[in-house]
Amino acid sequence: MKIKIAGIGSYIPEKKVSNTDFGEHVFLNEDGSAFGYPNEVVIKKFKGITGIEHRRYAEDHLTSSDLAFFASQKAIENAGIDPETIDYIIFAHNFGDVKHGTTQSDMIPSLASRVKHKLEIKNPKCVAYDILFGCPGWIEGVLQANAFIKSGMAKRCLVIGSETLSRVVDAHDRDSMIYSDGAGASIIEASDDETGMLAYESATYANDEANYLFFGKSYNLDLDPDTRYIKMYGRKIYEFALNQVPMAMKSCLDKSGLGIDDVKKILIHQANEKMDEAIIQRFYKLFDRPVPKDIMPMSIHELGNSSVATVPTLFDLLISGQIENQSIEKGDILLFASVGAGMNINAFVYRY
């Protein structure tokens, strides 16, 4: 038995924030000191590394579970199913619902229960729960849906990845420009044809790597030190990703029984353009192959890094023909992969 993505949907907030909008920000070093160069230089270097030109922020009156609801509606419609037939709602996020103008997370009830409520699903045997797995959360949710369906515990699952990272960033940290908001959702069910997941890989590295992403105080030392924001050790994450993600992708592909030349597209977490390109280059180097042209669709230039939402959103944009010079056909082999806080890595090979 294989599982397939029977429906996909995403919600991209309308509020677009450009790099130039950060021109008047007061960016500081970790010790609170000022940068020795103007913001124009900061922004230019930032774009050169990340590839990000724009990002999207949620409308002020919306929270992460609202974005997830919108994406879920689209996925349900795309799949053409009755939502009452959903056995599990698996909601991947990291910070809960954070209202605009605050930094406090709200996770009671679970965001999955909130989405079930908004969808007006009456069936009590539709079980709703959240998972926290860093940026790879949506893929991990798909892997859990795979286990539920193969074991007979479920026939159909709604797997969601949604985040409003713009509300947990330190405005004085230049890394804040990376993050964005968005949601992606998918209907997962058993496949009755050749379509579906062929192999998967998942791992957690929590020794030296556990705190590469963390909650820390603002770089503005005049602010309350007990108010925390998302922080990261970028260089350590970069080195970790380059060392571990290509190996996980190779292991996953090897398990599928397919070869590197069978892969038509790689859908990787939109974290950082240079890092993603380096991961793909190292992955192909493991097979002594050059990187094929257009193998890696990208959305980060316009949408930024929305954590758990990047991969399902990228897939939705790809199959709906919204990424320039990118398309897939029935039967194509796709490799999904992600890396994030934990540190967690996962991947799956999928026949479209």
C-alpha positions in Angstrom: 0.0 0.0 0.0 1.1 3.5 -0.8 -0.3 6.9 0.3 -0.8 9.8 -2.0 -1.4 13.6 -1.8 -5.1 13.6 -3.0 -5.5 17.3 -2.5 -3.3 20.4 -1.9 -4.0 24.0 -1.0 -2.1 27.0 0.3 -2.7 30.4 1.7 -0.3 33.2 0.8 -1.0 36.4 2.8 -1.7 39.5 0.7 0.6 41.8 2.7 3.9 42.0 0.7 7.0 43.3 2.6 10.0 44.2 0.4 13.6 44.4 1.3 13.5 48.2 1.0 10.9 48.3 3.8 13.7 47.5 6.2 15.7 50.5 5.2 14.9 52.4 8.4 15.2 49.4 10.8 17.8 49.7 13.6 19.8 46.5 13.2 22.2 45.6 16.0 24.9 43.1 16.8 24.2 40.5 19.4 26.0 42.6 22.0 23.7 45.6 21.2 26.3 47.5 19.3 25.5 49.2 16.0 26.6 47.9 12.6 29.5 49.6 11.1 27.7 50.1 7.7 24.3 51.3 6.5 21.2 49.3 6.0 21.6 49.4 2.3 24.7 47.3 2.6 23.0 44.9 5.1 20.1 44.4 2.7 22.3 43.9 -0.3 24.3 41.2 1.5 21.2 39.6 2.8 19.6 39.3 -0.7 22.9 37.9 -2.1 22.9 35.1 0.4 19.2 34.3 0.9 17.8 35.2 -2.5 14.9 36.9 -0.7 13.5 40.1 -2.3 10.0 40.0 -0.8 8.1 38.1 2.0 4.5 37.9 3.1 3.0 38.8 6.4 -0.4 37.8 7.7 -3.1 40.4 7.9 -3.3 41.9 11.4 -6.6 40.3 12.3 -5.5 36.8 11.3 -3.6 34.1 13.2 -1.8 30.9 12.1 -4.9 28.8 12.6 -6.9 31.2 10.4 -4.3 30.8 7.6 -4.4 27.0 8.1 -8.2 27.0 7.8 -8.0 28.9 4.5 -5.4 26.5 3.1 -7.4 23.5 4.4 -10.5 24.6 2.6 -8.6 24.7 -0.6 -7.1 21.3 -0.1 -10.5 19.7 0.7 -12.0 21.3 -2.4 -9.0 20.2 -4.5 -9.4 16.6 -3.3 -13.2 16.7 -3.8 -13.9 15.1 -0.5 -16.4 15.4 2.4 -14.5 16.8 5.4 -16.6 14.6 7.6 -14.6 11.6 6.2 -11.3 13.0 7.6 -9.9 10.7 10.3 -7.0 12.8 11.5 -6.1 16.5 11.4 -2.3 16.8 11.9 -1.2 20.4 12.3 2.5 21.2 12.1 3.6 24.6 13.6 6.1 25.9 16.1 4.7 28.9 17.8 0.9 28.5 18.0 -1.4 31.4 17.4 0.3 34.7 18.1 -1.9 37.8 17.8 -0.6 40.8 16.0 1.3 43.2 18.4 2.1 40.4 20.9 4.7 37.7 21.3 2.7 35.3 23.5 1.9 31.9 22.0 -1.6 30.5 22.3 -1.9 26.8 21.9 -5.0 25.8 24.0 -7.0 24.4 22.4 -4.7 22.9 19.9 -4.5 24.6 16.5 -5.7 21.4 14.9 -8.9 21.6 17.0 -9.4 25.2 16.0 -9.2 24.2 12.4 -11.6 21.4 12.9 -14.0 23.8 14.6 -13.7 26.3 11.7 -14.3 23.6 9.1 -17.4 22.6 11.1 -16.5 18.9 11.2 -19.0 17.2 13.5 -17.5 13.7 13.5 -15.9 13.2 17.0 -13.7 10.4 15.6 -11.9 12.9 13.5 -8.9 13.3 15.8 -7.1 16.6 15.8 -3.6 17.2 17.2 -0.5 19.4 16.7 3.1 18.5 16.1 6.2 20.6 16.8 9.0 19.5 14.5 10.6 22.7 13.3 10.5 23.5 9.6 10.2 19.8 8.6 6.9 19.6 10.4 4.6 19.2 7.3 6.7 16.4 5.9 6.7 14.7 9.3 2.9 15.1 9.4 2.7 13.3 6.0 4.9 10.5 7.4 2.6 10.1 10.4 -0.4 10.1 8.1 1.4 7.4 6.1 1.8 5.3 9.3 -1.9 5.8 10.3 -3.2 4.8 6.9 -0.9 1.8 6.4 -1.8 0.5 9.9 -5.5 0.7 9.2 -6.0 3.4 11.9 -7.1 5.9 9.2 -8.2 6.2 5.6 -7.8 9.9 5.2 -5.8 12.6 6.9 -5.6 16.4 6.6 -2.0 17.5 7.1 -1.3 21.2 7.6 1.8 23.4 8.0 1.2 27.0 9.0 3.2 29.7 10.7 3.3 33.5 11.4 7.0 33.9 12.0 6.7 37.7 11.5 5.3 37.9 15.0 8.1 36.1 16.9 11.1 37.9 15.3 13.4 40.5 16.9 13.2 43.6 14.7 16.8 44.5 15.7 18.2 41.2 14.3 18.9 41.2 10.6 17.9 37.5 10.5 14.3 38.8 11.0 14.2 39.6 7.3 14.3 35.9 6.4 11.0 35.0 8.0 7.5 35.2 6.6 3.9 33.9 7.1 1.8 31.4 5.2 0.1 28.0 5.3 -0.1 24.8 3.2 -2.5 21.9 3.6 -2.9 18.5 2.1 -5.3 15.6 2.0 -3.5 12.3 2.4 -5.1 9.0 1.6 -4.3 5.5 0.2 -3.3 5.3 -3.4 -5.1 3.0 -5.8 -2.6 3.5 -8.7 1.1 4.1 -9.2 0.9 7.5 -7.6 2.3 7.9 -4.1 5.1 7.8 -1.6 7.8 5.3 -2.4 10.3 5.8 0.5 11.0 8.1 3.4 13.7 9.2 5.8 13.5 11.0 9.1 16.0 11.9 11.9 16.6 14.1 14.9 20.1 15.3 15.9 19.8 16.6 19.4 23.3 16.4 20.9 25.4 19.4 20.0 22.8 20.4 17.4 19.7 20.7 19.7 20.0 24.5 20.3 21.0 25.7 16.9 17.6 27.4 16.7 16.2 28.8 20.0 14.3 31.5 21.7 16.5 34.4 22.9 16.4 38.0 24.0 16.4 41.0 21.7 19.6 42.5 20.5 18.3 45.8 21.8 19.5 45.5 25.3 17.0 48.2 26.5 14.1 45.9 25.9 12.8 43.4 28.4 15.3 40.5 28.5 12.5 38.1 29.4 10.7 38.7 26.1 12.0 36.1 23.7 12.3 35.9 20.0 13.3 33.3 17.4 17.1 33.2 17.1 19.6 30.9 15.3 23.2 30.1 14.8 23.2 30.5 11.1 26.7 29.3 10.3 26.2 26.1 12.4 22.9 25.4 10.7 24.4 25.9 7.3 27.3 23.5 8.0 24.9 20.9 9.6 22.5 21.1 6.6 25.3 20.6 4.1 26.7 17.6 5.9 23.5 15.8 6.8 20.6 16.7 4.4 22.3 15.3 1.2 23.0 12.1 2.9 19.4 11.8 4.1 18.1 12.5 0.6 20.5 9.8 -0.8 19.4 7.3 1.8 15.7 8.0 1.0 16.3 7.7 -2.8 18.3 4.4 -2.3 15.4 3.0 -0.3 13.0 3.7 -3.2 15.0 1.6 -5.6 15.2 4.4 -8.1 18.2 6.1 -9.5 19.3 9.7 -9.4 18.5 10.2 -13.1 14.8 9.3 -12.3 14.3 12.4 -10.1 12.5 15.1 -12.0 12.1 17.7 -9.3 13.4 18.3 -5.8 11.1 20.3 -3.5 13.3 21.4 -0.6 12.4 23.7 2.4 12.8 27.3 1.3 15.3 28.3 4.0 18.0 30.1 2.2 18.8 30.1 -1.6 22.5 29.7 -1.3 22.1 26.9 1.3 19.5 25.1 -0.8 21.7 25.3 -3.9 24.7 24.0 -1.9 22.6 21.0 -0.6 21.5 20.1 -4.1 25.1 20.4 -5.4 26.4 18.1 -2.7 23.5 15.7 -3.2 24.3 15.2 -6.9 28.0 15.0 -6.1 27.3 11.9 -4.1 26.2 10.3 -7.4 29.0 11.9 -9.4 26.4 13.8 -11.5 26.0 17.4 -12.5 23.0 19.3 -11.2 20.2 19.2 -13.9 18.8 22.5 -15.0 15.5 23.6 -13.3 15.7 20.6 -10.9 14.8 22.8 -7.9 11.7 25.0 -8.0 12.0 28.0 -5.7 9.5 30.4 -4.1 11.8 32.0 -1.5 12.5 35.0 -3.7 8.9 36.3 -3.4 7.6 34.5 -0.3 10.5 34.2 2.1 10.8 31.4 4.7 7.5 30.5 6.2 8.9 27.4 8.0 6.5 24.5 7.9 4.4 26.1 5.1 7.2 26.4 2.5 7.1 22.8 1.1 3.4 22.3 0.8 3.0 25.8 -0.6 5.8 25.1 -3.1 4.1 21.9 -4.2 0.8 23.7 -4.7 2.4 26.5 -6.7 4.3 23.9 -8.8 1.3 21.7 -9.8 -0.9 24.8 -10.5 1.7 26.2 -12.9 2.5 29.3 -10.8 6.3 28.9 -10.9 8.0 30.3 -14.0 9.7 27.7 -16.2 8.6 24.8 -13.9 6.2 22.0 -14.5 5.6 18.4 -13.7 3.8 15.5 -15.5 1.9 12.5 -14.3 4.4 9.8 -13.3 7.3 12.2 -12.5 9.5 11.4 -9.5 9.7 14.1 -6.9 12.0 14.3 -3.9 10.7 16.3 -0.9 13.2 17.3 1.8 13.4 19.6 4.8 15.7 20.6 7.7 15.0 22.7 10.8 14.9 23.2 14.6 15.6 20.0 16.6 17.7 19.6 14.6 15.3 17.6 12.4 15.7 16.3 8.9 13.3 14.4 6.7 12.5 13.5 3.1 10.3 11.3 0.9 10.3 10.1 -2.6 7.0 10.5 -4.4 5.6 9.5 -7.8 3.3 12.2 -9.0 
